[in-house]
Amino acid sequence: MATNLRIMWIALLCVSTTAWAVKPSEWVHQTEAELSKGELEQTVVTSRGRVELSRASVKLAELDGEDSIIYDMMRIDADRWLLAVGPEAKLVTFDDGAEEGERVTVVAELEDEQIFSMTRVDDNIMIAVSGGDCRIELRSTEDWSVVHEVELPGVRYVWDVLVVQDRLWVATGTEGQVLVIDDEGQPWKALDTEQDNVLCLGADGQGRVYAGTDGEGLVYRLTPKADMFVAPEIKEDEDADDDADDDEDEDGDENGEEDEEEEAPEFVAAAVTSYVVYDANEPEIGALLVLDDGTVYAGTADADQAKTGRLEAAKSKRDGRPDDEPDEGADDAGEADAVTDDAADGATDTAAADGAATTQPSEADAADGATGGDATADAATGDAADDTVATEDGDAAEDGEPVKVADAGTTPTPEQYEELRGMIKERLVDAREGKVLTVKPTAAKSKPGGSAVKTDRKKPAKRPSSRGKASKGGNAIYQIDPDGFVQQVFRESVMILRIGESDGILYVATGNDGQLYRVDPAQEETAALLDLEAQQIPAMDVDDAGRVVLGTANPGLLITLADSYTGEGTITSPVLDASHVSQWGRLRISAQTPAGTGVTVQTRAGNVGDPDAGSWTEWTEAQAVRPRGPAQPVALPVENDPARFIQYRVTLTSAGAQTPSVLGVALKYQMPNLRPKIASVTAAYAPAKSSKPGSGGPAPKTTLKLKWEAKDGNGDQMRYKLEYRGLDEGDVYILLAEDHKTATYDWDTRTAPDGRYELRVTASDMPDNVPDEVLTTRRLSDPFIIDNTTPDMDRVLVEAGGAPGTVRVSVTVSDDLSEVAELRYQVSGEETWEIVMPTDDMYDSTSERMTFIIDDLSAGTRVVTLRATDALGNSRYVSEAVRVR
């Protein structure tokens, strides 16, 4: 008895054993878009689809009371910073080594003034004060007293200060000037732009200064001459007198005098060559970073483009990585092999760098007068437009295509110059009449000291330009190399407030969502490192060791981003749905684990969609990922029973100095072999060629278009068998096609007898399954007609009518299968075929009776030809001779 029970149990198991599909399915997560769908804890996903640990961050201090903005910061020593705080100007020191409660100290307060920028000079700090009396203060770091002061008469805002080769350079507004201070403390005019504000400065190793503006988004390069502080000779001529008279007339002052308060600051022009190296499509350059070799990173800060959310979707394709030095460090942090068995799809688009290039005209081609005030004064009338690097169609550098320089034919007309001169003058007069510009903490300068704080002034009118296309949206960082080639290395829906650099890596402080980005231009890789509570990050300090300290606004926080990584972080996949209970294959993971780092993997599974709402398994024991070679995928078993849903969790660990990287995860699963499904089967005749009245009639419809919708739940390839049967022939099917590969078939119905039929389609998953596990399904079409026979015409009568010149015709048209479509007639000697309506005025059956009179015929013998056509285009002709009276 026991033996019989055991045999029955074994037989039952054999009957209920699941037939698994031969072809497994697979989830692959190896792009930014795929990996970003997971839950990230202390990890980030880069634009190249690399999961890394987050950098450790610590809140050092929070400002008290109404102090909500840190405009700028300057390192005093290893543990101390000086902060320029607002909105009411204060100088605050922060001592990281002091006791709690004694770390923040207010050392100076400036009533009704603002400080947007500072720079270091030996053991002193130079402070740029904006407000009623703009000035530069040199303060001692010992007691913060004012050691020296430089007044800037007529200047309303100082956005940036910079010391280059012992010379102080000052970016100002709202006259859009760059000033340079001589040894006597006197300001000289180095650049006078047609824009309202010069917002940020930078310098290269040759002592050349770079300036970014608002209004047109220009980047200037200023090259000082050896005799920079030699005043030019003033030449008097009649043209100058005429211009002065014109200005007096425009102002309506019959005495030719202007209010002294309305005059722009008149500084002597220094001997400086100015040159536009880039003209961005965005209207404002908010941050500059200039390297010693002359490479410039220009960040734009168009407030209208700073919107919540990402500018574009995360990258959904892997597109390789640059290899500028293939012979060096070939195995260092190499991009992983694809985690799937097949190579990943290639792509040409990039996220971190759109990689466009443009060239600048040679500096020798610049206007001879482009020195000091003379050159920039000409710019106010549009003469500087020729210096601007622009594309022929107005595109900024992007999309990886070389861009041509605009030709001289795009120079604005004299009428445009006059119009622009008037608009500029109106804006300057408004500013000088005391219309105070309220400063808002929405932009800031770039290293080594600058500011780009947005004002509520009127948006300046655009000067005539060869640029014709608008920005692609968001704000960008443009890399301008020493040869003048430009490429975009970053674009996102943020304002770029600061750019810092350490070991070739850019750190980008932004608003208005308070995000810090890391950009690697060489590897074309971008990652969001922090998403802060604060709305803006106007201040940032990056040291040579890679330590980043941030000053934020709204609220005012001081935050450090350590040079080490968090000790542990995870990425947990979304719930993966196999659609049916499935068995799990191996999980393949591609990772890099430098010394002191590690990666482990866990999985859990269940049969309800929400892990928290049902009885899922616990996380499996962590399995270590130990690559056998650089970025070589590792296959690990999944220790979960068959289920419908599954998740994986990858844990990254580090001792702090380095981070592991996960470059892709793939998990194979095998569902039961599912029967194919046919959702629909249709049979419809292809439209016949249309015919015009008077032609030979429509062509018969002889091609029946067979179409079906079939799907296999396993994704298996399918083969189809087509059969048909007459509705009056019982269950006898005739083979039409076998082993057919596509879901359509054109049937020439002339190969079958007329009749009413239905089609049967059989779908099989035979190509991807062993013979014993092949599954099929069938579906029938609705009935259809095959009719290749012309209609009949009976009881035809063609006779002379009762009236002269008329003929009376009557006929019955019938068809065994198809409805009668039309009857037309033609009289000999005429070309047209005239249509006739049935006696009931409607073609709606297989038999129609027609009676009609043909009139206006000349006397004599005529031939009347009748053409009857059925619904499938089959036509029959009957001709009768008749004598017309």
TIKOL-431103 format. One line per 2 residues: number of its first residue (from 1); for each residue x, y, z of C-alpha. Coordinates in steps of 0.1 Angstrom, whole numbers. Layout:
BEGIN
NUM> X:Y:Z | ...
***
This chain:
BEGIN
1> 0:0:0 | 28:24:9
3> 45:16:-24 | 14:24:-43
5> 10:58:-25 | 46:67:-33
7> 41:59:-70 | 9:80:-71
9> 27:109:-54 | 56:108:-79
11> 31:107:-108 | 12:137:-94
13> 45:156:-91 | 53:148:-127
15> 19:160:-139 | 21:193:-120
17> 58:201:-129 | 59:236:-145
19> 72:237:-181 | 96:267:-179
21> 103:288:-210 | 136:280:-227
23> 144:316:-234 | 149:336:-201
25> 140:373:-197 | 163:399:-181
27> 162:432:-163 | 192:454:-171
29> 200:485:-151 | 231:503:-164
31> 222:538:-174 | 214:569:-154
33> 177:566:-162 | 175:530:-152
35> 196:532:-120 | 179:565:-109
37> 146:547:-105 | 160:529:-75
39> 160:543:-39 | 193:559:-31
41> 206:562:4 | 240:581:7
43> 247:573:-29 | 246:592:-62
45> 241:582:-98 | 263:600:-123
47> 253:609:-159 | 273:580:-171
49> 253:555:-151 | 278:551:-123
51> 266:546:-87 | 290:559:-61
53> 289:568:-24 | 280:604:-15
55> 305:628:-1 | 302:634:36
57> 287:668:44 | 284:686:78
59> 265:717:87 | 291:739:104
61> 270:769:113 | 236:786:108
63> 233:824:107 | 211:840:133
65> 182:865:130 | 178:883:97
67> 212:872:84 | 200:849:57
69> 226:852:29 | 263:844:27
71> 273:864:-4 | 310:855:-3
73> 336:837:19 | 374:839:21
75> 396:815:39 | 417:831:66
77> 437:800:76 | 432:763:79
79> 402:765:103 | 389:801:98
81> 368:819:72 | 356:854:68
83> 320:856:56 | 303:885:38
85> 267:883:52 | 235:900:41
87> 211:914:33 | 225:942:56
89> 262:940:53 | 281:922:80
91> 315:907:82 | 314:874:102
93> 342:851:111 | 338:813:115
95> 364:794:135 | 360:756:130
97> 384:750:159 | 366:771:185
99> 343:758:212 | 306:754:204
101> 288:788:207 | 320:807:201
103> 326:797:165 | 306:826:148
105> 317:862:155 | 304:894:140
107> 335:916:134 | 319:945:114
109> 285:959:105 | 279:983:76
111> 245:1001:78 | 226:1004:45
113> 255:988:25 | 262:955:10
115> 293:933:5 | 292:910:-25
117> 328:901:-30 | 361:898:-12
119> 397:888:-21 | 429:880:-2
121> 459:903:-2 | 488:889:18
123> 476:889:54 | 447:913:47
125> 413:909:32 | 400:933:6
127> 363:941:9 | 341:954:-19
129> 314:977:-4 | 283:986:-24
131> 258:1012:-15 | 258:1050:-10
133> 296:1053:-12 | 311:1024:-31
135> 346:1017:-20 | 372:990:-15
137> 383:985:21 | 416:967:30
139> 410:952:64 | 435:936:87
141> 429:900:97 | 443:907:132
143> 416:931:144 | 395:937:112
145> 402:974:112 | 403:993:79
147> 440:996:69 | 434:1014:35
149> 404:1025:15 | 399:1032:-22
151> 369:1053:-32 | 349:1046:-63
153> 329:1078:-71 | 299:1074:-92
155> 299:1036:-89 | 267:1020:-76
157> 276:983:-72 | 308:964:-69
159> 301:929:-80 | 336:914:-79
161> 372:922:-70 | 403:904:-80
163> 440:909:-74 | 462:901:-104
165> 500:906:-103 | 496:931:-75
167> 469:950:-93 | 433:953:-80
169> 406:948:-107 | 370:958:-99
171> 338:947:-117 | 310:973:-114
173> 275:983:-122 | 253:998:-134
175> 276:1014:-159 | 291:980:-169
177> 327:989:-163 | 359:971:-151
179> 382:994:-131 | 419:988:-123
181> 435:1006:-93 | 470:1021:-97
183> 498:1024:-71 | 483:1057:-59
185> 449:1041:-52 | 433:1058:-82
187> 407:1039:-103 | 413:1037:-141
189> 388:1025:-166 | 400:991:-181
191> 367:982:-198 | 335:1002:-206
193> 308:978:-219 | 274:985:-233
195> 260:961:-207 | 247:974:-174
197> 268:952:-151 | 301:933:-152
199> 293:905:-128 | 324:884:-124
201> 362:883:-130 | 389:857:-134
203> 426:857:-144 | 450:833:-162
205> 487:827:-155 | 497:854:-180
207> 480:882:-160 | 451:885:-185
209> 418:893:-168 | 384:879:-179
211> 351:895:-173 | 315:883:-176
213> 285:905:-182 | 248:906:-180
215> 225:917:-208 | 242:899:-236
217> 261:871:-218 | 296:882:-230
219> 330:870:-218 | 357:896:-223
221> 395:891:-221 | 415:921:-210
223> 452:923:-217 | 471:950:-198
225> 498:969:-216 | 532:977:-200
227> 523:1014:-198 | 488:1007:-186
229> 485:1039:-164 | 496:1064:-190
231> 467:1087:-198 | 460:1090:-235
233> 461:1123:-253 | 427:1139:-258
235> 422:1151:-293 | 398:1179:-299
237> 380:1180:-332 | 348:1194:-347
239> 331:1160:-347 | 335:1157:-309
241> 320:1192:-305 | 291:1183:-328
243> 284:1151:-307 | 284:1172:-275
245> 259:1196:-291 | 237:1167:-301
247> 237:1153:-266 | 227:1187:-252
249> 199:1191:-276 | 186:1156:-268
251> 185:1164:-231 | 165:1196:-238
253> 190:1217:-218 | 193:1250:-236
255> 223:1259:-216 | 241:1227:-226
257> 245:1217:-189 | 236:1184:-173
259> 228:1177:-137 | 260:1166:-121
261> 243:1136:-104 | 233:1122:-138
263> 269:1120:-151 | 285:1086:-155
265> 317:1081:-136 | 345:1096:-157
267> 376:1075:-151 | 407:1079:-172
269> 411:1050:-197 | 438:1026:-189
271> 459:1010:-217 | 442:977:-218
273> 432:956:-249 | 397:943:-247
275> 384:913:-267 | 352:893:-266
277> 361:856:-264 | 325:843:-262
279> 290:854:-267 | 266:830:-249
281> 230:825:-260 | 220:830:-223
283> 218:867:-212 | 240:866:-181
285> 274:852:-172 | 271:846:-135
287> 303:827:-127 | 338:825:-141
289> 366:800:-134 | 399:807:-152
291> 428:783:-151 | 465:793:-154
293> 467:779:-189 | 439:803:-201
295> 411:777:-201 | 379:795:-191
297> 347:780:-176 | 318:805:-180
299> 286:797:-162 | 253:814:-171
301> 227:826:-146 | 195:834:-164
303> 169:835:-136 | 140:827:-160
305> 156:793:-167 | 161:783:-131
307> 131:760:-126 | 123:731:-103
309> 131:697:-118 | 156:684:-143
311> 160:701:-177 | 161:668:-195
313> 154:632:-186 | 182:611:-172
315> 204:594:-198 | 188:562:-211
317> 218:550:-232 | 254:541:-226
319> 276:560:-250 | 312:551:-240
321> 336:576:-225 | 364:598:-238
323> 399:583:-241 | 422:612:-246
325> 452:593:-232 | 447:557:-241
327> 482:546:-232 | 482:559:-197
329> 462:543:-168 | 442:520:-191
331> 429:500:-162 | 421:530:-139
333> 384:533:-133 | 376:519:-167
335> 341:518:-178 | 326:484:-170
337> 318:457:-195 | 281:455:-202
339> 264:435:-175 | 244:417:-201
341> 257:390:-225 | 253:414:-254
343> 270:447:-258 | 251:478:-247
345> 235:500:-273 | 258:528:-286
347> 247:564:-286 | 261:597:-297
349> 243:620:-273 | 259:631:-241
351> 246:645:-209 | 275:662:-192
353> 291:676:-224 | 273:683:-256
355> 308:688:-271 | 305:716:-296
357> 333:736:-309 | 336:771:-322
359> 365:792:-331 | 373:828:-323
361> 387:854:-348 | 423:861:-343
363> 431:889:-318 | 450:907:-345
365> 417:912:-363 | 402:931:-334
367> 397:968:-338 | 428:989:-333
369> 410:1011:-309 | 401:983:-285
371> 422:997:-257 | 408:1011:-225
373> 380:1036:-227 | 383:1042:-264
375> 375:1007:-275 | 347:1002:-250
377> 332:1036:-258 | 329:1025:-294
379> 312:993:-282 | 283:1014:-269
381> 275:1023:-305 | 278:987:-316
383> 314:988:-330 | 324:960:-307
385> 299:936:-323 | 326:924:-347
387> 347:912:-318 | 319:888:-307
389> 323:851:-314 | 290:840:-328
391> 277:813:-350 | 262:819:-384
393> 228:807:-374 | 230:820:-338
395> 236:787:-320 | 258:786:-290
397> 285:760:-290 | 267:727:-287
399> 258:694:-303 | 293:684:-312
401> 295:702:-345 | 322:728:-356
403> 307:762:-357 | 317:790:-381
405> 324:825:-371 | 299:851:-382
407> 311:870:-412 | 313:908:-415
409> 280:909:-434 | 261:907:-400
411> 274:941:-388 | 245:962:-375
413> 234:993:-396 | 240:1029:-385
415> 203:1032:-378 | 204:1003:-354
417> 234:1019:-337 | 215:1052:-332
419> 184:1033:-318 | 206:1014:-294
421> 225:1045:-283 | 191:1061:-274
423> 180:1031:-254 | 213:1028:-235
425> 211:1065:-226 | 176:1062:-213
427> 186:1034:-190 | 216:1052:-177
429> 196:1084:-170 | 170:1063:-151
431> 198:1048:-130 | 214:1081:-122
433> 181:1097:-112 | 182:1076:-81
435> 161:1046:-90 | 176:1023:-64
437> 182:988:-74 | 172:963:-47
439> 197:935:-44 | 183:900:-43
441> 204:870:-33 | 199:850:-65
443> 234:848:-80 | 270:849:-71
445> 306:851:-84 | 331:825:-93
447> 366:817:-81 | 389:836:-74
449> 364:863:-63 | 333:876:-81
451> 296:880:-78 | 265:879:-100
453> 236:889:-79 | 205:896:-98
455> 188:930:-95 | 153:942:-102
457> 164:967:-128 | 148:968:-162
459> 160:941:-185 | 184:958:-209
461> 175:959:-246 | 195:936:-268
463> 222:951:-289 | 222:942:-326
465> 238:908:-328 | 245:880:-353
467> 230:855:-330 | 196:844:-340
469> 187:815:-318 | 176:813:-282
471> 191:792:-255 | 182:755:-254
473> 167:761:-219 | 183:760:-185
475> 218:774:-179 | 251:761:-191
477> 288:760:-184 | 309:767:-214
479> 346:756:-216 | 366:780:-237
481> 401:765:-243 | 432:786:-248
483> 428:784:-286 | 393:798:-284
485> 373:765:-291 | 342:763:-270
487> 322:733:-258 | 293:730:-234
489> 302:708:-204 | 271:713:-183
491> 234:723:-187 | 206:721:-162
493> 176:741:-151 | 195:760:-124
495> 213:793:-120 | 251:788:-120
497> 264:809:-91 | 299:796:-84
499> 324:773:-101 | 353:758:-82
501> 380:733:-93 | 402:707:-77
503> 423:682:-96 | 404:687:-129
505> 370:683:-113 | 345:712:-113
507> 322:719:-84 | 291:739:-94
509> 271:758:-68 | 236:766:-80
511> 202:781:-73 | 173:782:-69
513> 171:746:-55 | 203:747:-36
515> 221:719:-55 | 258:712:-57
517> 270:694:-88 | 303:676:-96
519> 313:679:-133 | 342:660:-148
521> 348:676:-182 | 374:651:-193
523> 351:621:-187 | 319:640:-197
525> 304:630:-164 | 280:649:-141
527> 266:640:-107 | 244:659:-82
529> 263:658:-49 | 240:677:-26
531> 204:689:-26 | 202:714:3
533> 174:729:22 | 187:763:12
535> 176:779:-20 | 209:792:-33
537> 246:786:-28 | 261:820:-35
539> 295:813:-18 | 320:784:-22
541> 356:777:-13 | 374:747:-28
543> 410:740:-16 | 437:720:-33
545> 429:689:-13 | 393:689:-26
547> 376:701:5 | 345:721:-4
549> 329:747:20 | 296:762:10
551> 278:794:20 | 241:793:13
553> 212:817:12 | 176:813:25
555> 186:801:50 | 222:812:56
557> 242:780:63 | 279:771:63
559> 283:736:51 | 314:715:44
561> 317:688:19 | 344:666:32
563> 371:651:10 | 361:617:22
565> 330:596:14 | 302:583:36
567> 310:550:52 | 280:532:37
569> 253:537:12 | 228:517:-7
571> 208:515:-39 | 176:495:-37
573> 159:486:-70 | 123:493:-76
575> 100:463:-73 | 106:442:-104
577> 75:425:-118 | 80:393:-138
579> 43:392:-146 | 41:355:-135
581> 57:334:-109 | 92:329:-122
583> 124:312:-112 | 155:334:-108
585> 187:331:-127 | 220:347:-117
587> 224:383:-108 | 253:399:-127
589> 268:430:-113 | 297:451:-127
591> 316:471:-100 | 349:486:-91
593> 362:481:-56 | 394:501:-49
595> 414:492:-17 | 394:500:14
597> 360:497:-4 | 335:469:-9
599> 302:461:-26 | 276:435:-15
601> 243:424:-29 | 210:411:-13
603> 177:401:-28 | 141:395:-15
605> 110:382:-33 | 72:379:-29
607> 39:375:-48 | 23:409:-39
609> 34:442:-55 | 41:460:-22
611> 68:445:0 | 53:463:30
613> 18:450:24 | 24:413:20
615> 46:384:31 | 78:389:12
617> 109:370:22 | 136:387:43
619> 166:401:26 | 190:373:18
621> 225:372:33 | 248:397:17
623> 271:383:-10 | 303:401:-16
625> 312:413:-51 | 348:405:-59
627> 356:414:-95 | 383:391:-110
629> 395:419:-133 | 389:456:-140
631> 352:462:-141 | 345:425:-150
633> 309:415:-143 | 304:391:-114
635> 276:365:-115 | 260:357:-82
637> 232:332:-74 | 198:345:-63
639> 188:325:-33 | 150:331:-35
641> 123:306:-44 | 102:313:-75
643> 79:343:-71 | 64:370:-92
645> 82:401:-77 | 118:407:-66
647> 141:434:-54 | 178:437:-51
649> 198:459:-27 | 234:469:-34
651> 254:482:-5 | 286:502:-10
653> 311:507:18 | 343:527:21
655> 370:535:47 | 366:571:35
657> 393:579:11 | 378:562:-20
659> 345:551:-32 | 334:519:-49
661> 314:522:-81 | 286:501:-94
663> 283:503:-132 | 254:480:-139
665> 231:453:-126 | 213:426:-146
667> 190:399:-133 | 177:370:-154
669> 145:352:-147 | 125:325:-164
671> 87:324:-165 | 66:293:-172
673> 62:287:-209 | 31:308:-216
675> 7:300:-244 | 7:326:-273
677> -23:348:-276 | -40:360:-307
679> -60:391:-300 | -77:396:-333
681> -79:383:-369 | -92:404:-397
683> -98:398:-434 | -103:429:-457
685> -99:435:-494 | -73:459:-505
687> -89:490:-520 | -93:488:-558
689> -79:515:-580 | -104:543:-583
691> -119:550:-617 | -133:581:-631
693> -167:583:-648 | -161:576:-684
695> -132:552:-678 | -132:515:-683
697> -147:508:-648 | -132:498:-614
699> -107:469:-612 | -120:439:-594
701> -108:433:-558 | -88:401:-558
703> -63:406:-530 | -76:398:-495
705> -55:414:-467 | -52:390:-438
707> -39:405:-405 | -38:393:-370
709> -24:405:-336 | -4:379:-317
711> 18:381:-286 | 38:356:-267
713> 42:363:-229 | 77:349:-229
715> 87:370:-259 | 92:338:-279
717> 94:339:-317 | 62:326:-333
719> 52:308:-365 | 17:308:-380
721> -5:284:-399 | -33:298:-420
723> -64:277:-430 | -98:285:-443
725> -131:267:-447 | -164:273:-465
727> -192:280:-441 | -214:253:-457
729> -186:227:-457 | -185:217:-420
731> -153:213:-402 | -131:208:-432
733> -102:233:-434 | -80:239:-464
735> -43:248:-458 | -34:283:-471
737> 1:288:-456 | 23:271:-430
739> 54:281:-410 | 45:317:-418
741> 67:343:-400 | 48:376:-401
743> 14:386:-389 | 1:396:-423
745> -7:377:-455 | -19:388:-489
747> -43:362:-504 | -50:361:-541
749> -86:350:-539 | -87:339:-576
751> -71:307:-563 | -103:298:-544
753> -139:292:-554 | -165:318:-548
755> -182:314:-515 | -185:325:-478
757> -155:316:-457 | -138:320:-424
759> -100:320:-417 | -83:301:-388
761> -49:313:-376 | -28:290:-355
763> 2:306:-336 | 30:284:-322
765> 61:293:-300 | 80:264:-317
767> 111:284:-326 | 121:290:-290
769> 110:259:-273 | 118:222:-273
771> 92:200:-291 | 76:187:-260
773> 70:221:-246 | 57:239:-277
775> 24:257:-271 | -2:268:-297
777> -33:289:-299 | -60:295:-326
779> -84:322:-335 | -111:324:-362
781> -119:354:-383 | -154:368:-389
783> -169:354:-421 | -159:370:-454
785> -168:366:-491 | -147:355:-520
787> -165:366:-552 | -147:368:-585
789> -178:364:-607 | -195:392:-625
791> -231:401:-617 | -260:389:-639
793> -282:413:-659 | -317:399:-666
795> -349:413:-682 | -329:437:-703
797> -351:460:-723 | -338:488:-745
799> -364:504:-768 | -373:537:-783
801> -392:560:-760 | -425:576:-764
803> -411:610:-772 | -388:618:-801
805> -350:615:-792 | -356:592:-762
807> -348:556:-753 | -364:536:-725
809> -342:511:-706 | -351:486:-679
811> -329:459:-664 | -325:437:-633
813> -290:433:-619 | -283:405:-594
815> -253:388:-578 | -251:355:-559
817> -227:368:-531 | -220:405:-533
819> -242:435:-532 | -248:454:-565
821> -226:485:-563 | -237:504:-594
823> -251:504:-629 | -238:528:-656
825> -247:533:-693 | -229:547:-723
827> -245:557:-756 | -225:552:-788
829> -208:583:-799 | -203:596:-763
831> -174:590:-739 | -190:593:-705
833> -206:565:-684 | -237:579:-666
835> -248:563:-633 | -283:551:-628
837> -301:547:-595 | -323:518:-586
839> -361:521:-585 | -359:523:-547
841> -331:549:-550 | -306:529:-529
843> -279:502:-537 | -284:480:-507
845> -289:444:-519 | -277:416:-542
847> -306:424:-566 | -316:457:-579
849> -342:468:-606 | -335:499:-628
851> -358:517:-652 | -347:550:-668
853> -351:572:-698 | -322:585:-720
855> -331:617:-738 | -317:644:-760
857> -306:617:-786 | -304:624:-823
859> -324:603:-847 | -308:571:-860
861> -295:538:-848 | -276:540:-815
863> -260:514:-792 | -266:515:-755
865> -241:497:-733 | -249:488:-697
867> -222:481:-671 | -232:465:-638
869> -206:463:-610 | -208:444:-577
871> -192:454:-544 | -159:436:-552
873> -154:454:-585 | -166:426:-608
875> -182:442:-639 | -205:428:-666
877> -213:445:-699 | -244:442:-721
879> -249:462:-753 | -282:466:-773
881> -289:485:-805 | -319:507:-808
883> -334:530:-834 | -341:565:-821
885> -370:583:-837
***
